[in-house]
Amino acid sequence: MATQRRIDLVLDSVKRLLRIGATANLLNLLQKQHPADLAQIFTELQDKEREAAFTVLADRNGRLAMEAVSELGPEAGAALLATRPAEEIAKLAQEIPSDDAAALIDYLPEELSAAVLHLMRPKESTVVENLLEYAERTAGRIMNPNVFALSEDVTVGEAITEIQSARDVEMVFYLYVVDERRHLVGVVSLRRLLLVSPETPLKRIMTADITSARVDMDQEEVARQVAAYNLLAIPVVDAENKLVGIITVDDVIDVIKDEATEDIYRLAGVAGDERAFTPASESLRKRLPWLGINLITAFFAAAVVGLFEGTIDLFPVLAVFMPIVAGMGGNAGTQTLTVIVRGIALGELSWSNSRKALVKEVLVGLGNGVALGATAALVVWLIRGSPTLGLVLGLAMVINMFVAAAAGTLVPLGLRAANVDPALASSVFITTMTDMFGFFSFLGLATVFARYLV
């Protein structure tokens, strides 16, 4: 809370200094901020204010400006850079690690990104181009190729000297050990390095059992490995087990945040790259297809209702309570779906071990159905004076809660088994099923007990 208040104060000061043109004071203020705080400040500024503040900072402190842009994320960061000349972008891109530069350049317009790569220094340009050759959302795309590694024949004393003189490498958490062909053969923690004799060869103290990531491994799987083994960094190897890069825990945190955001968005049928300030036309383009699919599936539920038009004509009161059955089923299905999709995302659930989860969710669904159905039945009896109508509503809720629990478990698991993203498609199917079964059970039971509803 205190941090947010401080950022709000800085934001107000930035706006005021921009209005009066106090460039020197503005630069002094911006240079005192952390890159993450600067990113938040840039986000809350208007477009012209953001560009002006970034220009002031970039002219005098390009590294800090680009670190803040990296914190904005590749899409927003690239949008801020895209208005600037290619020569300036190329110069600024060389101020940050190559993996961050690659992420930003990948989001620039195609012609601009090609021009930027052409204008960068050959060494940096080659590294960025190599990273961009890897598929999106893989370990190769997010790794930093400037990894610190030494030969297995180097002594501990020599290794410490090398670490002290290292400059252009990712922060060293572990010392990776390679053979003469750069195959990854071991790892040594810095603590271990400081506790043994300086004359000891690395191959005598290294751990040969290494957790590594292949360049083509999905970034979500990389994040799972880092979390599972409590790593501060994970080495990246190619198909021949040659060390080609490193992914540190800060990159993994970004991956977890992005993947969680994407799953949440997809559960609601929203594109994972949409943000609060995405242009309205682009948001419309991304949301409309899923709403169109929902419209089509809604007609299936309407068709079920159409089967019982005669019953509704005889007992119009049924129309009052229909939304309760469908709504409660939909909410219960969403609860189950959220738990199951999270389990799948974390690697806890698969089709082969799903029986226990299915039984548990069905029992929860039936328990909720009985408790809420009984409550609803009692309320209807009291306000409408019809125990039969209350019974019909209560039984329909039990049935639909059961369907919601079963569908919320089986649909995402089935989609996962079919290599379809369960977060993206599950909600459409489950909403349709709970609507259809809810209306069918409620109106069907009402038709069966019609003689007692009079």
ChimeraX attribute file (.defattr): number of C-alpha atoms within 10 A of each C-alpha:
attribute: neighborCount
match mode: 1-to-1
recipient: residues
	/A:1	6
	/A:2	7
	/A:3	9
	/A:4	11
	/A:5	10
	/A:6	12
	/A:7	17
	/A:8	15
	/A:9	11
	/A:10	18
	/A:11	20
	/A:12	14
	/A:13	15
	/A:14	24
	/A:15	17
	/A:16	13
	/A:17	18
	/A:18	18
	/A:19	10
	/A:20	8
	/A:21	11
	/A:22	12
	/A:23	16
	/A:24	10
	/A:25	13
	/A:26	19
	/A:27	21
	/A:28	11
	/A:29	15
	/A:30	23
	/A:31	15
	/A:32	10
	/A:33	16
	/A:34	12
	/A:35	21
	/A:36	15
	/A:37	20
	/A:38	25
	/A:39	22
	/A:40	17
	/A:41	22
	/A:42	22
	/A:43	14
	/A:44	13
	/A:45	17
	/A:46	11
	/A:47	11
	/A:48	9
	/A:49	16
	/A:50	18
	/A:51	17
	/A:52	15
	/A:53	22
	/A:54	23
	/A:55	16
	/A:56	18
	/A:57	22
	/A:58	17
	/A:59	12
	/A:60	12
	/A:61	17
	/A:62	20
	/A:63	17
	/A:64	22
	/A:65	25
	/A:66	26
	/A:67	21
	/A:68	23
	/A:69	27
	/A:70	23
	/A:71	18
	/A:72	22
	/A:73	17
	/A:74	20
	/A:75	19
	/A:76	20
	/A:77	21
	/A:78	23
	/A:79	16
	/A:80	18
	/A:81	21
	/A:82	18
	/A:83	10
	/A:84	13
	/A:85	12
	/A:86	21
	/A:87	14
	/A:88	15
	/A:89	23
	/A:90	22
	/A:91	14
	/A:92	22
	/A:93	26
	/A:94	19
	/A:95	17
	/A:96	18
	/A:97	20
	/A:98	23
	/A:99	22
	/A:100	25
	/A:101	24
	/A:102	24
	/A:103	22
	/A:104	23
	/A:105	28
	/A:106	18
	/A:107	17
	/A:108	20
	/A:109	12
	/A:110	11
	/A:111	9
	/A:112	17
	/A:113	21
	/A:114	15
	/A:115	15
	/A:116	22
	/A:117	22
	/A:118	15
	/A:119	16
	/A:120	21
	/A:121	13
	/A:122	11
	/A:123	8
	/A:124	17
	/A:125	21
	/A:126	15
	/A:127	17
	/A:128	27
	/A:129	16
	/A:130	14
	/A:131	23
	/A:132	18
	/A:133	10
	/A:134	15
	/A:135	15
	/A:136	16
	/A:137	15
	/A:138	19
	/A:139	29
	/A:140	30
	/A:141	24
	/A:142	27
	/A:143	25
	/A:144	25
	/A:145	23
	/A:146	17
	/A:147	20
	/A:148	22
	/A:149	23
	/A:150	21
	/A:151	21
	/A:152	21
	/A:153	15
	/A:154	15
	/A:155	19
	/A:156	23
	/A:157	17
	/A:158	16
	/A:159	19
	/A:160	16
	/A:161	10
	/A:162	14
	/A:163	15
	/A:164	9
	/A:165	9
	/A:166	13
	/A:167	10
	/A:168	10
	/A:169	14
	/A:170	17
	/A:171	14
	/A:172	18
	/A:173	16
	/A:174	20
	/A:175	21
	/A:176	25
	/A:177	25
	/A:178	21
	/A:179	16
	/A:180	10
	/A:181	9
	/A:182	17
	/A:183	17
	/A:184	27
	/A:185	20
	/A:186	22
	/A:187	24
	/A:188	18
	/A:189	15
	/A:190	13
	/A:191	10
	/A:192	12
	/A:193	21
	/A:194	12
	/A:195	9
	/A:196	13
	/A:197	11
	/A:198	15
	/A:199	11
	/A:200	16
	/A:201	19
	/A:202	27
	/A:203	21
	/A:204	11
	/A:205	17
	/A:206	20
	/A:207	15
	/A:208	13
	/A:209	9
	/A:210	14
	/A:211	15
	/A:212	19
	/A:213	26
	/A:214	21
	/A:215	24
	/A:216	18
	/A:217	16
	/A:218	17
	/A:219	25
	/A:220	19
	/A:221	16
	/A:222	22
	/A:223	24
	/A:224	16
	/A:225	17
	/A:226	21
	/A:227	14
	/A:228	9
	/A:229	10
	/A:230	10
	/A:231	15
	/A:232	15
	/A:233	20
	/A:234	25
	/A:235	26
	/A:236	27
	/A:237	22
	/A:238	16
	/A:239	9
	/A:240	10
	/A:241	16
	/A:242	18
	/A:243	27
	/A:244	20
	/A:245	24
	/A:246	27
	/A:247	27
	/A:248	21
	/A:249	17
	/A:250	10
	/A:251	19
	/A:252	23
	/A:253	14
	/A:254	14
	/A:255	18
	/A:256	16
	/A:257	11
	/A:258	16
	/A:259	18
	/A:260	16
	/A:261	15
	/A:262	18
	/A:263	22
	/A:264	19
	/A:265	18
	/A:266	19
	/A:267	21
	/A:268	16
	/A:269	22
	/A:270	21
	/A:271	20
	/A:272	18
	/A:273	13
	/A:274	17
	/A:275	13
	/A:276	7
	/A:277	9
	/A:278	12
	/A:279	10
	/A:280	10
	/A:281	8
	/A:282	10
	/A:283	17
	/A:284	11
	/A:285	11
	/A:286	17
	/A:287	15
	/A:288	13
	/A:289	13
	/A:290	18
	/A:291	14
	/A:292	11
	/A:293	11
	/A:294	17
	/A:295	11
	/A:296	12
	/A:297	18
	/A:298	16
	/A:299	13
	/A:300	15
	/A:301	21
	/A:302	13
	/A:303	12
	/A:304	18
	/A:305	22
	/A:306	12
	/A:307	13
	/A:308	16
	/A:309	13
	/A:310	11
	/A:311	18
	/A:312	17
	/A:313	11
	/A:314	13
	/A:315	15
	/A:316	12
	/A:317	12
	/A:318	17
	/A:319	13
	/A:320	8
	/A:321	16
	/A:322	19
	/A:323	14
	/A:324	17
	/A:325	27
	/A:326	28
	/A:327	17
	/A:328	22
	/A:329	31
	/A:330	25
	/A:331	15
	/A:332	23
	/A:333	29
	/A:334	20
	/A:335	15
	/A:336	22
	/A:337	29
	/A:338	18
	/A:339	14
	/A:340	27
	/A:341	25
	/A:342	16
	/A:343	14
	/A:344	17
	/A:345	19
	/A:346	13
	/A:347	11
	/A:348	12
	/A:349	18
	/A:350	17
	/A:351	14
	/A:352	8
	/A:353	10
	/A:354	16
	/A:355	14
	/A:356	10
	/A:357	18
	/A:358	19
	/A:359	14
	/A:360	15
	/A:361	25
	/A:362	22
	/A:363	16
	/A:364	17
	/A:365	26
	/A:366	22
	/A:367	15
	/A:368	18
	/A:369	24
	/A:370	18
	/A:371	14
	/A:372	17
	/A:373	26
	/A:374	19
	/A:375	14
	/A:376	21
	/A:377	21
	/A:378	20
	/A:379	14
	/A:380	20
	/A:381	16
	/A:382	12
	/A:383	9
	/A:384	12
	/A:385	12
	/A:386	16
	/A:387	17
	/A:388	19
	/A:389	25
	/A:390	25
	/A:391	21
	/A:392	22
	/A:393	28
	/A:394	24
	/A:395	21
	/A:396	29
	/A:397	33
	/A:398	25
	/A:399	22
	/A:400	32
	/A:401	34
	/A:402	25
	/A:403	24
	/A:404	34
	/A:405	29
	/A:406	23
	/A:407	26
	/A:408	32
	/A:409	28
	/A:410	21
	/A:411	19
	/A:412	28
	/A:413	25
	/A:414	16
	/A:415	17
	/A:416	18
	/A:417	14
	/A:418	10
	/A:419	9
	/A:420	14
	/A:421	17
	/A:422	24
	/A:423	25
	/A:424	22
	/A:425	18
	/A:426	29
	/A:427	25
	/A:428	18
	/A:429	15
	/A:430	26
	/A:431	24
	/A:432	20
	/A:433	24
	/A:434	30
	/A:435	28
	/A:436	22
	/A:437	24
	/A:438	33
	/A:439	25
	/A:440	21
	/A:441	21
	/A:442	25
	/A:443	26
	/A:444	20
	/A:445	17
	/A:446	24
	/A:447	19
	/A:448	12
	/A:449	15
	/A:450	16
	/A:451	9
	/A:452	12
	/A:453	16
	/A:454	10
